[in-house]
Amino acid sequence: LYTDLSLVTSDFKIGTNIISIFNMLSGYAEPNEQINKIYFSPCTLKERLIYCIDREIKSAKKGKPAIIIIKVNSISDKSIIDKLYEASRHGVNIMIFCRGICSMKPINDRIIIKSLVGRFLEHSRIYYFNNGKDEDVYISSADLLTRNLVKRYELLVPVKSNAAKEKLLKILAMYYKDEFNTFQMDKYGLYHKLNGDTNIHELFMKEAIENYKLKSIPKFHK
């Protein structure tokens, strides 16, 4: 089964941006500067990711906390990989969850790369940048492949709601704790299976069941 993330929002500007993207897909419109609430390839998505990475580099150079967490299916775009390597050399801590093809290695102890392969096909993409105390969190349709970044229409959507951010950060924290579905890459590019009992797929299922039970309980009013 595929697992993915979606955002329900009443933000009018995001809605009009999405309409513009659909019009571009249908051939009725060209990219324009009014699409500024979301980022999209092939025009602004990659540019935004590089901007966010550079911002973490600046924080690291100033001695401030600098953290990047990326959850995707695949990574192979050379320019993004080189930028992440640069960030790690400047002191940015990078955590990558990449289920499939990963063309980068943990070249130093600032980079951790894990692959989760379990009962569910991990298909969600989450991009997290510490950005000082103002955390930037995005969901996306794009993997870090050149075809996604420069050859197709893909979206990178900022998540502004504190409640939604908290959910995404909780998901990332649970991935980090997983020891049952996880393979971790060493500096040579070889994967090693972790042998713990913490299975986040089981935890996610349990959470979904509990949420469903709570919502299905009738509300009685006096």
Secondary structure, 3 states (H helix, E strand, C coil): CEECCCCCCCCHHHHHHHHHHHHHHCCCCCCCCCCCCCEEECCCHHHHHHHHHHHHHHHHHCCCCCEEEEEECCECCHHHHHHHHHHHHCCCEEEEEECCCECCCCCCCCEEEEEECCCCEECCEEEEECCCCCCEEEEECCCECHHHHHCCCEEEEECCCHHHHHHHHHHHHHHHHCCCCEEEECCCCCEEECCCCCCHHHHHHHHHHHHHHHHHCCCCCC
